Amino acid sequence: MSHLGTQISALIDGELAGAELDRASAHLAGCPACRTEAAQLRQLKRELSALGELDSADAVTRRLLAMTHQNGPVTARPLARQPGRRARRRRGRYVMWSAMSIVVVGVGAAAFGMGGSSSGGNEPQITPQLEVFDMQHAITSGDVPFADPSNTPAKPAARASERTPVKASPRASAEATRP
Amino acid sequence: MRRRLGLLVSAVVTVTIPGVLAVLAILGHEHGIAGTTAISAAAVADESAVGPLPLAPASTVPAVRNAVATVERTSGGPVTVYSDEAASHQARAMHMLVLAAAAGQATSYQGVEETRQLGVNGTVTVSSQVWHQGGGLTLIRTLSGATPVVSYDAGDRSPTGVFGVTSAQVALLGKHYIAAYRGAGTSSGRPATIVEVYRFDGSLAARFWLDARTMVPLRREDFDAADKLVSDELFTQVRFGPVTERPTAATAESPALAPSSGSAWVTASSPATQVALLAKRGVRLPGTALAGLPLYAAGWSGTGAGQVTDLEYSDGLSVISLFVQQGTLAASMAGWQPLSLGGYRVYVSGHSVTWTGRGEVYTVIADAPPQTVAEAVSALPGGGQPGLVDRLGRGFDRLAHLVDPFA
């Protein structure tokens, strides 16, 4: 039995027609060796086609780079590096915002802590000792004490009296003395 | 890359901390800062008035006249804005007021003083019986009201003048007003010499009647910028000479009136230091002046339980005493009238105003026109009980003071 020989390549490339195509197809159906050879040739052809497409993509890239060189000194960087750089930039922004937030929150917390009462939050309740203050005002202003007797509280609140060492007399008909 | 991030963080921290501090401190105290700025401007304007006083027509804008005087003074030339006649009036009137201040201390007298003052809550009238031994003891007993007023200073100190005419106040007056002799008159049935005091814009600020024989003030009237009478003090009865009807039982009657050793109030050597100490505590006050009145004296009184700071502001006519103590006002303020003043809810009694602002109780006692009192109140911290914003504001104040102790 005579094998297909060089005709097998023409068959794979689709170049046979008519009686030649019928004869080659009939032989291929009855000859395992030629079928194997034909299968290998088809596989090889597919791989070669894939290589051909890659070459054309590189050609396009080369043409684009050539165009940018013509318009000015632009440094061409591999496109594959862009995603990593963007991620790092984004990370830097996160760090900056985090730092700022920490600073603001930290300063705010410090201010809140320092803004509390120095008496530990237990603010003394005060009724101003008007008689005492009015006497001090009279001394510095050179005028008589002016506290309105009908409005002046008879006695300061307990907390206030603890805080102010100058005692005001609650006695009626009292008089202020001065040297 | 890591180094670059580190540098970035350092830069952010370096720029952010002072920036945030400054911005938040300003935002937390927009009210106080605004007042401080206004007052500072007034203080600067006042500064140019120190020294020989220029006098110009009433129509002249004070700032312009002051500027002219300052320029002339700086150039070494005479201040020609001040006419010879006006200079003579000023010198004579100021001399009379100086004599009046000295006479109020050195002359013995007794009588009844009546004071009518327009306050922020209406007119208040007070009558006081006064006995003064020349160079010695003075007794004051308030007559008006259902219950006689009780006023006593444990340090045995007392007013050193009559109707606010003291050597200190006269010295201040000479820096902020123009005095002029206005001839003879009468008051309390006695012949008197009249001295008037004018503002730089030419408006009348005060009028004094000085006893023609002793020079002790017999009457004083104060006017606001709109020529409205805001205060009138006079002797309804007065007699000069040795005190004959002086009450002697008072000291024995009341143990509280017994003389004590030393004063409970300590006078600060530098008023500015007291303000700085308050700032360290987070109490931000207008620096050198309040409602246009310069800070001229300060003191404090207190024990281990707390302290009251007293700041005195005066231009020679108006006097404001500011008392600051840590705490909040008592829930019940018997005898005080609630009022809205300067944007705050305050309590008023006579010529005293008190309120809570950011954890401090402020009490203002004023011999000043109501507008000046309102301006003073609004320039000080307020707003009742301290809230979150107040607490943050006070905290930023304290932080800022740590960063810059002179802030």
Interface residues (C-beta under 8 A of the other chain):
Chain A: R88 G92 V95 M96 A99 M100 V103 V104 V107 G108 A110 A111 F112 G113 M114 G115 G116 S117 S118 S119 E123 P124 Q125 I126 T127 P128 L130 E131 V132 F133 D134 M135 Q136 H137 A138 I139 T140 S141 G142 D143 V144 P145 F146 A147 D148 P149 S150 N151 T152 P153 A154 A157 R159 A160 E162 R163 T164 P165 V166 K167 A168 S169 P170 R171 A172 S173 A174 E175 A176 T177 R178 P179
Chain B: M1 R4 L5 L8 V9 V12 V13 T16 I17 V20 L21 L24 A101 G104 E113 T115 Q117 V124 V126 S128 V130 G136 L137 T138 L139 I140 R141 T142 S144 G145 A146 T147 P148 V149 V150 S151 Y152 D153 A154 D156 R157 S158 P159 T160 G161 V162 F163 G164 V165 T166 A168 Q169 E233 P247 A250 T251 E253 S254 P255 A256 L257 P259 A264 W265 R281 G282 A297 G299 S301 G302 T303 A305 G306 Q307 V308 D310 E312 S314 V319 S321 F323 Q325 Q326 G327 T328 L329 A330 A331 M333 A334 G335 W336 Q337 S349 G350 H351 S352 T354 G359 V361 T363 I365 D367 P386 L388 D390 R391 L392 G393 R394 G395 F396 D397 R398 L399
